[in-house]
Amino acid sequence: MQSEFLSPGWVHSTNIYEVNLRQYTAEGTFKAFANFLPGLKNIGVQTLWFMPVHPIGKVKRIGTLGSYYSISDHKAVNPEFGTLEDFKDLINLAHSMGFRIMMDWVANHTSWDHVWTGGHPEFYVRDSHGNFQSPYDWQDVIQIDHSSDGEQEAMMDAMQFWVEECAIDGFRCDMAHLTPLSFWRKARQRLDQIKSLFWLGETEEPSYHEVFDASYTWELLHTMEAYWRGEKNMSGLESVLIKYLTLFPATAIRLLFTSNHDENSHSGSEYERLGDAALPFAVLCATFAGIPLVYSGQELPLKKRLDFFNKDAIGWTGKNLLDDFYKILLGLHAGHPAMRGGDPSVQIFRIKTTQDENILSYLRKNGESEVLVILNLSAKDNLHFELRSENVSGRFQNVFSGGFDDLDDSSSFNMKSWSYLVYQK
């Protein structure tokens, strides 16, 4: 299951910020978004993932603006966002500031009026009457026939266009497991000859790490939500974390998140789904094995659902209450050797306490470098407990307060409900 490809060196310590361009500003354009780059740089964002920037189909469109994922031309830019030159200018500016750029790529389906439907109907799955077919109940898109060599070549050619034309740094591949692994292997073999790219697959199939550098952690997200609702206990939460550490290759990078465009628009903000556990679970996602994802507006914080098919701009206030929170976590992940994702040299230990049914604690270690995380995942206030682990020993710095503490296997704590502590040495 080990990947046959080499990941770019920077991916192990990066983070990803998902850009919902349509809703990011009142204008919803590349040029308007560019004004936010300094603020994102300030909080430590390193990689910008843009939801699809392509034109959106008009046939069977849902809502007034349609879904980003109903693409009508894989080699063009949605005029609502600006021009190809505007996108290039944004990428050049972002690159000059040290950002990496990932494009969202939809390889499983297109809009009903995609440019391929006229000249290449053989690129699509069709019924006995020759009619195009939608996958699942996704009425605004039609299913690509992945057995078509011509389609595969056209898709890879479109991907190559963005690498060569815009110098992007990677792809986030939508519902990657719906497209055969054999296609992704051919695409990566071809494109890696041009540039070493970061490949993120929206999948939880371990086998896809034969090609992809990183994959999703949907099961963890849904387990965190179930934990908040009282449907899962600490044991249930731990079992998913252990599964991730044992089922996937040691070099597999996992993308950890409390929100994204799907969850926010269709299920609600993290405050609807995780309540008071939203911030301690954000700490978990920034410090457990993998790399963290931050969705547009989480630093605000964004507490509303953004409409997916219509204009519904984020209500920026000029003051992001969670800027410092994310700056500390993203900075720790980027700079600390024990935070590297997909690095077999990093060890992780469950730290036992006298309140294991309420406290989730773990230690990440890379040589002499260590990060200790302690989460009170309960409504119990002023919760008293002691550590019970020989793995904790030495002088640690609290990353949020800056203070230092000498900790060992009998250190005691009193923590507020749904609170968090993160230490480094």
C-alpha positions as CSV (number, residue, x, y, z in Angstrom):
1,M,0.0,0.0,0.0
2,Q,3.1,2.2,0.2
3,S,2.9,5.1,-2.4
4,E,5.1,4.7,-5.4
5,F,5.4,8.5,-5.6
6,L,7.4,11.0,-3.6
7,S,5.5,13.7,-1.8
8,P,6.8,17.3,-2.0
9,G,8.9,18.0,1.1
10,W,6.7,20.9,2.3
11,V,3.5,18.9,2.6
12,H,4.3,17.2,5.9
13,S,4.2,20.5,7.8
14,T,1.6,22.4,5.8
15,N,-2.0,23.4,6.6
16,I,-4.8,23.9,4.1
17,Y,-7.3,26.8,4.0
18,E,-10.3,26.2,1.9
19,V,-11.4,29.2,-0.1
20,N,-15.1,29.5,-0.9
21,L,-14.5,32.3,-3.4
22,R,-18.2,33.0,-4.2
23,Q,-19.1,33.7,-0.6
24,Y,-15.8,35.1,0.6
25,T,-16.5,38.7,-0.4
26,A,-19.5,40.7,-1.6
27,E,-17.8,40.8,-5.0
28,G,-17.0,37.1,-5.1
29,T,-13.9,37.6,-7.3
30,F,-10.3,36.8,-7.5
31,K,-9.3,40.4,-7.1
32,A,-11.5,40.9,-4.0
33,F,-10.1,37.9,-2.3
34,A,-6.5,39.1,-2.9
35,N,-7.1,41.7,-0.2
36,F,-7.4,39.0,2.4
37,L,-4.0,37.4,1.7
38,P,-2.1,39.5,4.3
39,G,-4.5,38.5,7.0
40,L,-4.3,34.8,6.1
41,K,-0.5,35.0,6.0
42,N,-0.6,36.6,9.4
43,I,-2.4,33.7,11.0
44,G,0.0,31.2,9.4
45,V,-2.1,29.8,6.5
46,Q,0.3,28.0,4.1
47,T,-1.8,26.3,1.4
48,L,-4.9,27.8,-0.3
49,W,-7.3,25.3,-1.7
50,F,-9.7,27.0,-4.1
51,M,-13.1,25.3,-4.7
52,P,-13.6,24.8,-8.5
53,V,-12.9,28.0,-10.4
54,H,-14.5,26.6,-13.6
55,P,-17.7,27.8,-15.4
56,I,-20.8,26.2,-13.9
57,G,-23.4,24.5,-16.1
58,K,-26.7,26.2,-16.8
59,V,-28.8,23.1,-17.8
60,K,-30.6,21.7,-14.7
61,R,-28.7,24.2,-12.5
62,I,-29.7,24.2,-8.8
63,G,-30.3,27.6,-7.4
64,T,-29.4,30.9,-9.1
65,L,-25.6,30.3,-9.3
66,G,-25.4,26.5,-9.3
67,S,-22.9,24.1,-7.8
68,Y,-19.2,24.7,-8.1
69,Y,-19.0,21.0,-8.8
70,S,-21.2,21.1,-11.9
71,I,-18.5,22.1,-14.3
72,S,-19.1,23.0,-18.0
73,D,-15.5,23.5,-19.1
74,H,-12.4,22.1,-17.3
75,K,-10.0,24.5,-19.1
76,A,-11.8,27.8,-18.4
77,V,-12.6,30.2,-15.5
78,N,-16.0,31.0,-14.2
79,P,-16.6,34.6,-15.4
80,E,-18.3,35.4,-12.1
81,F,-14.9,35.2,-10.5
82,G,-13.0,37.1,-13.1
83,T,-10.7,36.1,-15.9
84,L,-7.9,33.6,-16.3
85,E,-5.5,36.5,-16.1
86,D,-7.1,37.6,-12.8
87,F,-6.5,34.1,-11.5
88,K,-2.9,34.1,-12.6
89,D,-2.4,37.4,-11.0
90,L,-3.8,36.1,-7.7
91,I,-1.6,33.0,-7.9
92,N,1.5,35.0,-8.6
93,L,0.7,37.3,-5.7
94,A,0.1,34.4,-3.4
95,H,3.2,32.7,-4.5
96,S,5.2,35.8,-3.9
97,M,3.9,35.8,-0.3
98,G,4.9,32.2,0.3
99,F,1.5,30.5,-0.2
100,R,1.0,27.2,-2.1
101,I,-2.1,26.9,-4.4
102,M,-4.3,23.8,-4.7
103,M,-7.1,23.5,-7.3
104,D,-10.2,21.5,-6.7
105,W,-10.6,18.9,-9.4
106,V,-13.8,17.1,-10.3
107,A,-13.1,14.0,-12.4
108,N,-16.2,11.9,-11.9
109,H,-18.9,14.0,-13.5
110,T,-19.6,17.2,-15.4
111,S,-22.6,19.5,-16.1
112,W,-25.1,18.5,-18.7
113,D,-23.8,21.2,-21.0
114,H,-20.1,20.5,-20.6
115,V,-18.1,21.3,-23.8
116,W,-17.5,17.5,-24.2
117,T,-21.2,16.6,-24.4
118,G,-21.5,17.8,-28.0
119,G,-18.4,16.5,-29.6
120,H,-17.6,13.5,-27.3
121,P,-20.8,11.9,-26.0
122,E,-18.7,8.7,-25.7
123,F,-17.0,10.2,-22.7
124,Y,-20.2,9.6,-20.7
125,V,-22.2,6.8,-19.3
126,R,-25.5,6.5,-21.3
127,D,-28.6,4.4,-21.0
128,S,-30.0,2.1,-23.7
129,H,-31.4,5.2,-25.5
130,G,-28.2,7.0,-25.5
131,N,-29.2,9.5,-22.8
132,F,-26.7,10.8,-20.3
133,Q,-27.2,9.6,-16.7
134,S,-26.8,11.3,-13.3
135,P,-24.8,9.7,-10.6
136,Y,-26.8,9.0,-7.4
137,D,-29.4,11.8,-7.1
138,W,-27.1,14.5,-8.3
139,Q,-29.5,15.9,-10.8
140,D,-27.3,18.8,-12.1
141,V,-24.4,16.6,-13.3
142,I,-23.9,13.5,-15.5
143,Q,-21.6,10.5,-15.0
144,I,-18.3,10.2,-16.9
145,D,-17.5,6.8,-18.4
146,H,-14.1,6.1,-16.8
147,S,-13.4,3.3,-19.2
148,S,-13.1,5.8,-22.1
149,D,-9.4,6.3,-23.0
150,G,-10.3,9.5,-24.9
151,E,-12.0,10.9,-21.8
152,Q,-9.0,10.0,-19.6
153,E,-6.6,11.8,-22.0
154,A,-8.9,14.9,-22.2
155,M,-9.1,15.0,-18.4
156,M,-5.3,14.7,-18.0
157,D,-4.8,17.3,-20.6
158,A,-7.1,19.7,-18.7
159,M,-5.2,19.1,-15.5
160,Q,-1.9,19.7,-17.2
161,F,-3.2,23.0,-18.5
162,W,-3.5,24.4,-15.0
163,V,-0.1,23.1,-13.9
164,E,1.6,24.7,-16.9
165,E,-0.5,27.8,-17.3
166,C,-0.9,28.8,-13.7
167,A,1.9,27.0,-11.9
168,I,-0.4,25.5,-9.3
169,D,1.1,23.3,-6.5
170,G,-1.5,20.6,-6.1
171,F,-4.9,19.1,-6.6
172,R,-7.7,18.4,-4.2
173,C,-9.6,15.6,-6.0
174,D,-13.3,15.6,-5.4
175,M,-14.8,12.2,-4.3
176,A,-11.6,10.6,-5.5
177,H,-12.7,7.0,-4.9
178,L,-15.5,7.4,-7.5
179,T,-12.8,7.6,-10.1
180,P,-10.6,4.5,-10.6
181,L,-7.2,4.5,-8.9
182,S,-5.7,3.6,-12.3
183,F,-6.7,7.0,-13.7
184,W,-5.2,8.9,-10.8
185,R,-2.0,6.9,-11.2
186,K,-1.7,7.8,-14.9
187,A,-2.4,11.4,-14.1
188,R,0.2,11.7,-11.4
189,Q,2.8,9.9,-13.4
190,R,2.2,12.4,-16.2
191,L,2.0,15.5,-14.2
192,D,4.8,14.8,-11.7
193,Q,7.1,14.9,-14.7
194,I,6.2,18.6,-15.0
195,K,6.2,19.5,-11.4
196,S,6.2,17.8,-8.0
197,L,2.6,18.3,-6.9
198,F,0.6,17.7,-3.6
199,W,-2.2,15.2,-4.2
200,L,-5.1,15.3,-1.8
201,G,-7.9,12.8,-2.3
202,E,-11.4,13.2,-0.9
203,T,-11.6,9.6,0.2
204,E,-11.0,7.3,3.1
205,E,-9.9,4.3,1.1
206,P,-6.4,3.3,2.4
207,S,-5.5,1.9,-1.1
208,Y,-5.7,5.3,-2.6
209,H,-2.6,6.3,-0.8
210,E,-0.8,4.3,-3.4
211,V,-1.2,7.5,-5.4
212,F,-2.4,10.2,-3.1
213,D,-0.3,12.0,-0.5
214,A,-3.3,12.8,1.7
215,S,-6.8,11.7,2.4
216,Y,-9.9,12.7,4.3
217,T,-11.1,11.9,7.8
218,W,-14.8,11.9,7.5
219,E,-15.2,9.1,10.0
220,L,-13.5,11.2,12.7
221,L,-15.6,14.2,12.0
222,H,-18.9,12.2,12.3
223,T,-17.6,10.5,15.4
224,M,-16.8,13.9,17.0
225,E,-20.3,15.0,16.1
226,A,-21.8,11.9,17.6
227,Y,-19.6,12.4,20.7
228,W,-21.1,15.9,21.2
229,R,-24.6,14.5,20.8
230,G,-23.9,11.9,23.5
231,E,-24.1,9.0,21.1
232,K,-20.4,8.1,21.4
233,N,-18.2,8.0,24.4
234,M,-14.4,8.4,24.8
235,S,-13.8,4.8,23.8
236,G,-15.7,5.3,20.6
237,L,-13.7,8.4,19.8
238,E,-10.4,6.7,20.6
239,S,-11.2,3.7,18.4
240,V,-11.3,5.9,15.3
241,L,-8.0,7.6,16.2
242,I,-6.4,4.2,16.7
243,K,-7.9,2.9,13.4
244,Y,-6.3,5.8,11.6
245,L,-2.9,5.1,13.2
246,T,-3.0,1.4,12.4
247,L,-5.0,0.9,9.1
248,F,-3.2,3.5,7.0
249,P,0.4,3.6,5.9
250,A,2.8,5.4,8.2
251,T,3.5,7.8,5.3
252,A,-0.2,8.6,4.7
253,I,-1.1,12.2,5.5
254,R,-4.6,12.6,6.9
255,L,-6.6,15.8,6.6
256,L,-8.3,16.7,9.8
257,F,-11.2,19.2,10.1
258,T,-14.2,20.4,12.0
259,S,-15.8,22.0,8.9
260,N,-15.6,22.4,5.2
261,H,-17.9,23.5,2.4
262,D,-20.1,20.3,2.5
263,E,-20.5,20.2,6.2
264,N,-21.1,23.9,6.7
265,S,-23.7,24.3,3.9
266,H,-25.5,21.0,4.3
267,S,-25.2,20.1,8.0
268,G,-24.4,23.4,9.7
269,S,-21.4,25.3,11.1
270,E,-19.2,23.5,13.6
271,Y,-21.1,25.3,16.4
272,E,-24.3,23.7,15.3
273,R,-22.7,20.2,14.9
274,L,-20.2,20.3,17.8
275,G,-21.5,22.9,20.2
276,D,-19.1,23.7,23.1
277,A,-16.7,21.0,21.8
278,A,-16.0,23.0,18.6
279,L,-12.7,24.5,19.9
280,P,-11.2,21.5,21.7
281,F,-12.0,19.4,18.6
282,A,-10.3,22.1,16.5
283,V,-7.2,21.6,18.7
284,L,-7.5,17.9,18.1
285,C,-7.6,18.4,14.4
286,A,-4.5,20.7,14.5
287,T,-2.4,18.5,16.7
288,F,-3.3,14.9,16.0
289,A,-1.5,12.8,13.3
290,G,-2.0,14.6,10.0
291,I,-2.4,18.2,8.7
292,P,-5.2,20.6,9.6
293,L,-7.9,22.2,7.3
294,V,-9.5,25.5,8.1
295,Y,-12.6,26.5,6.1
296,S,-13.4,30.0,5.0
297,G,-14.5,32.2,8.0
298,Q,-13.7,29.7,10.8
299,E,-11.3,32.3,12.1
300,L,-14.2,34.8,12.4
301,P,-15.8,32.5,13.8
302,L,-18.4,31.7,11.1
303,K,-21.6,30.5,12.9
304,K,-24.0,30.4,10.0
305,R,-24.6,28.0,7.1
306,L,-23.5,29.5,3.8
307,D,-25.9,28.9,1.0
308,F,-24.4,26.5,-1.5
309,F,-26.2,27.4,-4.7
310,N,-26.9,31.1,-4.2
311,K,-25.0,34.2,-3.1
312,D,-24.5,34.4,0.6
313,A,-21.4,36.3,1.6
314,I,-19.5,35.8,4.8
315,G,-20.2,38.6,7.2
316,W,-16.6,39.8,7.9
317,T,-16.6,42.3,10.8
318,G,-13.0,43.5,10.6
319,K,-12.0,41.7,13.8
320,N,-11.5,37.9,13.7
321,L,-11.9,36.6,17.3
322,L,-10.1,33.4,16.6
323,D,-7.1,34.8,14.7
324,D,-4.7,34.2,17.6
325,F,-6.2,30.7,18.3
326,Y,-5.4,29.6,14.7
327,K,-2.1,31.5,14.6
328,I,-0.8,29.6,17.5
329,L,-2.0,26.2,16.3
330,L,-1.0,26.6,12.7
331,G,2.4,28.0,13.8
332,L,3.0,25.0,16.1
333,H,2.1,22.6,13.3
334,A,4.3,24.3,10.8
335,G,7.4,24.7,13.0
336,H,7.5,21.8,15.4
337,P,9.2,18.5,14.3
338,A,6.7,16.4,16.3
339,M,3.8,17.9,14.3
340,R,4.8,16.5,10.9
341,G,2.1,14.6,9.2
342,G,2.9,11.3,7.3
343,D,6.3,11.1,8.9
344,P,7.1,7.6,10.3
345,S,9.7,9.2,12.7
346,V,6.9,10.9,14.7
347,Q,5.6,8.7,17.5
348,I,2.3,9.2,19.2
349,F,1.3,8.0,22.7
350,R,-2.0,7.9,24.5
351,I,-1.4,9.6,27.9
352,K,-3.5,8.0,30.6
353,T,-5.1,10.1,33.3
354,T,-7.3,9.6,36.3
355,Q,-10.2,10.9,34.2
356,D,-9.9,9.0,31.0
357,E,-13.6,8.9,30.4
358,N,-13.5,12.7,30.1
359,I,-9.9,13.6,29.2
360,L,-8.3,12.9,25.9
361,S,-4.5,13.3,26.2
362,Y,-1.7,12.3,23.8
363,L,2.0,13.0,23.3
364,R,3.6,13.4,19.9
365,K,7.4,12.8,19.9
366,N,10.1,13.2,17.2
367,G,13.5,12.7,18.7
368,E,13.8,15.1,21.7
369,S,10.9,17.3,20.4
370,E,7.6,16.7,22.0
371,V,4.0,18.1,22.0
372,L,1.6,17.2,24.8
373,V,-2.1,17.8,24.2
374,I,-4.8,17.6,27.0
375,L,-8.5,18.0,26.1
376,N,-11.3,18.2,28.6
377,L,-14.1,16.7,26.4
378,S,-16.8,17.1,29.0
379,A,-19.2,19.6,30.5
380,K,-17.5,19.0,33.9
381,D,-16.1,22.3,35.1
382,N,-13.0,22.6,37.3
383,L,-12.3,19.0,36.5
384,H,-9.5,17.7,38.7
385,F,-7.2,14.8,37.4
386,E,-3.7,13.6,37.4
387,L,-1.5,12.2,34.6
388,R,-0.6,8.5,34.7
389,S,2.1,8.0,32.1
390,E,5.8,7.5,32.2
391,N,6.1,9.1,28.8
392,V,5.6,12.6,30.2
393,S,8.7,14.1,31.8
394,G,10.4,17.4,31.7
395,R,9.9,21.1,31.2
396,F,7.2,22.1,28.8
397,Q,6.0,25.4,27.4
398,N,2.2,26.2,27.3
399,V,1.8,27.3,23.6
400,F,-1.2,29.5,24.4
401,S,0.0,31.2,27.6
402,G,3.8,31.1,27.0
403,G,4.4,29.9,30.5
404,F,6.5,26.9,31.5
405,D,5.6,23.9,33.6
406,D,7.6,20.9,34.9
407,L,5.5,17.9,34.1
408,D,5.8,14.2,35.0
409,D,3.7,11.1,35.4
410,S,1.8,12.5,38.5
411,S,1.2,16.1,37.5
412,S,-2.3,17.3,38.4
413,F,-4.6,19.7,36.6
414,N,-7.9,21.5,37.1
415,M,-9.6,22.2,33.7
416,K,-12.7,24.1,32.7
417,S,-15.4,22.3,30.8
418,W,-14.6,21.8,27.1
419,S,-11.1,23.3,27.5
420,Y,-7.7,22.5,26.1
421,L,-4.0,22.6,27.0
422,V,-1.2,22.3,24.5
423,Y,2.5,22.0,25.6
424,Q,5.7,21.9,23.6
425,K,9.3,21.1,24.3
